[in-house]
């Protein structure tokens, strides 16, 4: 931004297909959970991403395993990569591997966890989860703060504090009313990611 006035700088998020990434109906959600083998009553935190170091999956999974978890709480991890073999599981962790249907996973889950480190820009997976009506638990880094307000659409923690992020995620899962309220706010915020709106904003920058 050197030499350019801040009044001339606009931050425009990536677009999200809001017809694909949307909250599921109760019947759709029940069917998705049955296909995934998730109990209907389980509270599920979802982590989606490439299994590479800066995504932070391995340290978060270690923190999750060390946290005291009530019965019926699951962490579902979707994605593949060189870090996958480092992930140590327990009965509360489901490794899903690479998937073509993130919108189904998000519609069936209760919360998105995003433990990425400082190399993140504006992560698509966070915006997509918000469009599905999921609250987000993530670190306060990069473009994440442009998408999620702490206490608004989710909860934000200090980068690298995986134990704190695991506790925050478990706290949200233990409080369905708060979780659902944040999820509704996330879906409303996702209206800003409508590709038609993004196109109008980009065109306005060219005038």
C-alpha positions, -999 to 999 in steps of 0.1 A, spaced: 0 0 0 31 23 -1 21 55 -19 -16 46 -21 -42 62 2 -61 39 24 -93 54 11 -85 38 -23 -80 3 -9 -109 -21 -7 -109 -56 7 -131 -79 -13 -136 -115 -1 -135 -146 -23 -169 -156 -37 -188 -187 -24 -215 -206 -43 -243 -201 -18 -266 -226 -35 -240 -253 -30 -228 -243 5 -259 -238 25 -275 -251 57 -290 -286 53 -326 -293 62 -331 -316 92 -339 -345 68 -308 -338 47 -286 -335 78 -299 -368 92 -292 -386 59 -257 -371 56 -248 -382 91 -261 -417 85 -239 -419 54 -209 -406 73 -215 -429 102 -219 -401 127 -244 -407 155 -274 -385 152 -269 -371 187 -231 -365 184 -216 -330 185 -191 -328 157 -162 -304 151 -150 -305 116 -115 -297 103 -110 -294 66 -77 -288 48 -45 -300 33 -24 -319 58 7 -297 56 26 -281 85 12 -245 83 -23 -258 84 -17 -268 120 -37 -301 120 -12 -323 138 -7 -300 169 -44 -293 171 -52 -330 171 -27 -335 199 -43 -308 219 -78 -323 212 -66 -357 224 -52 -342 256 -84 -322 263 -111 -336 285 -139 -345 262 -174 -356 271 -189 -387 256 -206 -381 222 -182 -354 210 -162 -360 177 -135 -344 157 -138 -352 119 -107 -344 99 -110 -342 61 -80 -338 38 -48 -355 28 -11 -347 26 23 -355 41 12 -347 77 -16 -372 77 6 -400 89 16 -379 119 -20 -377 132 -25 -398 163 -61 -407 168 -84 -418 196 -121 -429 195 -132 -392 194 -113 -386 161 -125 -396 126 -100 -393 97 -120 -389 65 -92 -384 40 -96 -365 8 -133 -357 0 -152 -342 -29 -182 -332 -8 -171 -306 17 -206 -290 16 -220 -323 29 -195 -325 57 -201 -289 67 -239 -294 66 -236 -324 89 -212 -309 114 -218 -285 143 -186 -264 141 -156 -257 119 -122 -257 135 -94 -239 115 -60 -241 133 -39 -227 104 -9 -206 112 2 -172 98 6 -182 62 -32 -181 57 -48 -153 36 -86 -153 34 -93 -191 36 -121 -204 14 -129 -232 38 -139 -207 65 -162 -187 42 -177 -220 29 -184 -232 64 -200 -199 73 -223 -202 43 -233 -236 56 -243 -220 89 -213 -232 110 -197 -212 137 -159 -211 134 -132 -216 160 -99 -203 146 -67 -184 153 -67 -146 150 -45 -144 119 -45 -129 84 -78 -128 65 -96 -149 91 -103 -117 111 -118 -103 79 -143 -131 79 -150 -139 115 -156 -116 144 -147 -130 178 -181 -136 195 -199 -127 163 -196 -156 139 -173 -177 160 -144 -176 184 -109 -165 177 -78 -175 197 -41 -167 199 -21 -182 171 -4 -214 183 -25 -219 214 -39 -252 203 -50 -262 238 -70 -230 240 -85 -235 206 -95 -270 216 -111 -257 248 -130 -230 229 -143 -256 203 -154 -279 231 -171 -251 249 -191 -242 218 -201 -278 212 -213 -280 248 -236 -250 243 -258 -257 213 -279 -225 218 -248 -203 215 -233 -224 187 -265 -222 167 -267 -184 173 -232 -179 160 -239 -202 131 -269 -181 121 -248 -150 122 -222 -168 101 -248 -176 74 -259 -139 74 -223 -127 70 -219 -152 41 -242 -130 21 -212 -109 15 -196 -138 -3 -223 -140 -30 -204 -141 -64 -228 -116 -79 -220 -91 -51 -183 -98 -55 -185 -91 -92 -203 -58 -86 -176 -47 -61 -148 -56 -85 -165 -37 -114 -169 -7 -91 -132 -7 -85 -126 -3 -123 -147 29 -126 
